Amino acid sequence: MALQKLIPICTIILLAACTTKEDKKDVAALHFTQYSESVKDTFYIDVQLPKEYTAHPNKKYPTLVFVDGNFYFPMMSAILHQYETAGLLEPFIVVGVGYKSFKSMDSLRIRDYLFPKALPSDELNASGGGENFYNFITKELLPKIDNNFRTDTADRTLLGHSFGGYFVLYSLFHQAAQQKTDFNYFVSASPSLWYNNFYLNGLPDQLAKNEKKIRTLLERWRIGRFYLGC
């Protein structure tokens, strides 16, 4: 997947972040719960297959995983299908990772999306569970998705917004340090870079050391420009 194709996806997530209306989920979407041994909690997973999925039984598809699934899946799944129909984006297997309810999401995303543990200056009760959440996605959820659907395991994208955007960049940082390729593309919209005294400031140096090629798209909401890197 070309890096330029990530730009429409980032635009979609930013538009969705400014929308308060919850649209109906695609009736063709699949929903299941999965208990995580890494996090010791249950997550609510939504999956949307490409419109052409049934018509092409031998074709494998890229996987797009995004956090804050309660909020983003109802809107983004429908928009991505529309973009697919219009030929503006290639077909994706879309995976939303969410919680039991909006109410629980508000606090649990702080538990899961941030790493390390919050400093007193952050004024957050964040335990720093980002590594556990990353392990859930990469070691528990993705294998299940790959086993049940025709995924291209060499073409995976992770995206998130705000604290979710921080988690995307933390995942990139962690993956680069471990010399892994669990994800090939990262889309981070308006990440909370201030967290833990700008902990992620070490990311550029880590990427410079990394031997594996990684594509990133970082959007700075206030400036309104796209920054591309690798």
DATAZI-V905253 format. One record per pair of residues at least 12 apart in sequence whose ideal C-beta (glycine too) atoms are under 7 Angstrom apart, sorted by the first residue. I is the first residue (numbers start at 1). J is the second residue. D is the distance in Angstrom with one decimal. If there is no record, write none. Layout:
i & j & d
I & J & D
I & J & D
//
This chain:
i & j & d
1 & 62 & 5.6
1 & 90 & 6.7
1 & 155 & 5.5
1 & 185 & 6.5
3 & 215 & 4.9
3 & 217 & 7.0
3 & 228 & 6.5
5 & 89 & 6.4
5 & 90 & 6.8
6 & 185 & 6.0
6 & 187 & 5.4
6 & 217 & 4.5
7 & 217 & 6.8
7 & 226 & 6.3
8 & 83 & 6.5
8 & 88 & 6.1
8 & 89 & 5.9
9 & 159 & 6.5
9 & 187 & 5.8
10 & 187 & 5.1
10 & 189 & 5.7
10 & 217 & 5.6
10 & 219 & 5.1
12 & 76 & 6.0
12 & 79 & 5.3
13 & 72 & 6.7
13 & 76 & 6.7
13 & 159 & 6.1
13 & 161 & 5.5
13 & 189 & 5.1
14 & 189 & 5.4
14 & 219 & 6.7
14 & 221 & 7.0
16 & 72 & 5.6
16 & 75 & 4.6
16 & 76 & 5.7
17 & 161 & 5.1
19 & 75 & 6.2
22 & 74 & 5.5
23 & 74 & 4.8
23 & 75 & 5.3
23 & 78 & 5.9
24 & 74 & 6.6
25 & 46 & 7.0
25 & 73 & 6.7
25 & 74 & 4.9
25 & 77 & 6.7
26 & 48 & 5.7
26 & 77 & 5.1
26 & 78 & 6.0
26 & 81 & 6.6
29 & 46 & 5.6
29 & 47 & 6.5
29 & 48 & 4.6
29 & 77 & 6.0
30 & 47 & 4.3
31 & 46 & 5.5
32 & 45 & 5.4
33 & 45 & 7.0
34 & 140 & 6.9
34 & 141 & 6.3
34 & 144 & 6.8
36 & 136 & 4.1
36 & 140 & 5.7
37 & 140 & 6.9
38 & 132 & 4.7
38 & 135 & 4.1
38 & 136 & 4.4
38 & 139 & 6.9
38 & 140 & 6.5
39 & 112 & 6.7
39 & 129 & 6.7
39 & 132 & 4.9
39 & 133 & 6.0
39 & 136 & 5.2
43 & 97 & 5.8
43 & 98 & 6.9
43 & 99 & 6.8
44 & 69 & 7.0
44 & 98 & 4.7
44 & 99 & 6.0
44 & 100 & 6.0
45 & 95 & 6.7
45 & 97 & 6.2
45 & 141 & 6.9
46 & 69 & 5.6
46 & 73 & 4.5
46 & 96 & 4.1
46 & 98 & 6.8
47 & 93 & 6.8
47 & 94 & 6.9
47 & 95 & 5.5
48 & 77 & 4.4
48 & 94 & 4.3
49 & 93 & 6.0
49 & 149 & 6.9
50 & 84 & 6.3
50 & 91 & 3.2
50 & 92 & 6.6
50 & 93 & 6.8
51 & 81 & 6.0
51 & 84 & 6.0
51 & 85 & 6.6
52 & 91 & 5.9
59 & 150 & 6.7
60 & 150 & 4.8
60 & 151 & 6.2
60 & 152 & 4.3
61 & 91 & 5.6
61 & 92 & 6.3
61 & 93 & 4.9
61 & 150 & 6.3
61 & 151 & 6.4
61 & 152 & 6.1
62 & 90 & 6.9
62 & 92 & 5.5
62 & 152 & 5.3
62 & 155 & 3.8
62 & 156 & 6.9
62 & 157 & 6.8
63 & 92 & 7.0
63 & 93 & 4.9
63 & 95 & 6.3
63 & 145 & 6.4
63 & 151 & 5.0
63 & 156 & 4.7
64 & 92 & 4.4
64 & 94 & 5.1
64 & 95 & 6.8
64 & 157 & 4.9
65 & 95 & 4.6
65 & 97 & 6.7
65 & 137 & 6.6
65 & 156 & 6.9
65 & 157 & 7.0
65 & 158 & 5.3
66 & 96 & 5.9
66 & 159 & 4.8
66 & 160 & 6.1
67 & 97 & 5.3
67 & 113 & 6.6
67 & 160 & 4.5
67 & 164 & 4.3
67 & 167 & 6.0
68 & 105 & 7.0
68 & 109 & 6.5
68 & 160 & 6.6
68 & 161 & 6.8
68 & 164 & 5.0
69 & 96 & 3.0
69 & 97 & 4.9
69 & 98 & 3.0
70 & 98 & 4.1
70 & 99 & 6.0
70 & 102 & 5.5
70 & 105 & 4.9
72 & 96 & 6.3
73 & 96 & 3.3
73 & 98 & 6.7
77 & 94 & 5.6
80 & 92 & 6.2
80 & 94 & 5.8
93 & 149 & 5.6
93 & 151 & 5.9
95 & 145 & 6.0
97 & 137 & 6.7
97 & 141 & 7.0
109 & 163 & 5.7
110 & 124 & 6.1
110 & 126 & 5.0
110 & 163 & 6.7
111 & 126 & 7.0
111 & 127 & 5.7
111 & 129 & 4.9
112 & 129 & 5.2
112 & 130 & 6.8
112 & 133 & 4.0
113 & 130 & 6.1
113 & 133 & 6.8
113 & 163 & 4.3
113 & 164 & 5.8
113 & 166 & 6.1
113 & 167 & 3.9
114 & 126 & 4.5
114 & 128 & 6.1
114 & 130 & 5.5
114 & 163 & 6.4
114 & 166 & 6.4
114 & 195 & 5.9
115 & 128 & 4.9
115 & 130 & 3.0
115 & 131 & 5.5
115 & 170 & 5.3
116 & 128 & 4.3
116 & 196 & 6.1
116 & 199 & 6.7
118 & 196 & 6.5
119 & 196 & 5.6
119 & 197 & 6.1
122 & 195 & 6.1
122 & 196 & 6.4
130 & 167 & 5.9
130 & 170 & 5.1
131 & 174 & 6.7
134 & 171 & 5.3
134 & 174 & 5.9
138 & 182 & 4.3
154 & 184 & 6.7
155 & 184 & 5.9
156 & 183 & 4.8
156 & 184 & 5.6
157 & 183 & 6.6
157 & 185 & 4.1
157 & 187 & 6.4
158 & 171 & 5.9
158 & 183 & 4.6
158 & 186 & 5.5
159 & 187 & 3.6
160 & 188 & 6.6
161 & 189 & 4.3
161 & 190 & 5.8
162 & 190 & 5.6
162 & 192 & 5.9
163 & 192 & 5.4
165 & 188 & 4.1
165 & 189 & 5.1
165 & 190 & 5.6
165 & 191 & 3.3
165 & 192 & 6.9
166 & 191 & 4.7
166 & 192 & 4.5
166 & 195 & 5.8
168 & 186 & 5.2
168 & 187 & 6.7
168 & 188 & 4.2
168 & 191 & 7.0
169 & 188 & 5.0
169 & 191 & 5.4
169 & 200 & 5.3
169 & 203 & 6.2
170 & 200 & 6.6
171 & 183 & 6.8
172 & 186 & 4.9
172 & 203 & 6.7
172 & 214 & 6.6
172 & 216 & 6.4
173 & 200 & 6.2
173 & 203 & 4.9
173 & 206 & 5.8
176 & 206 & 4.8
176 & 207 & 5.6
176 & 210 & 4.3
176 & 214 & 6.7
177 & 206 & 5.8
179 & 210 & 7.0
179 & 211 & 6.5
179 & 212 & 6.3
181 & 212 & 5.6
184 & 215 & 6.6
185 & 215 & 4.8
186 & 216 & 4.7
186 & 217 & 7.0
187 & 217 & 4.9
188 & 218 & 5.1
189 & 219 & 4.8
189 & 221 & 7.0
190 & 219 & 6.7
190 & 221 & 3.9
213 & 230 & 6.4
214 & 230 & 6.4
215 & 230 & 5.8
216 & 229 & 5.0
216 & 230 & 6.8
//
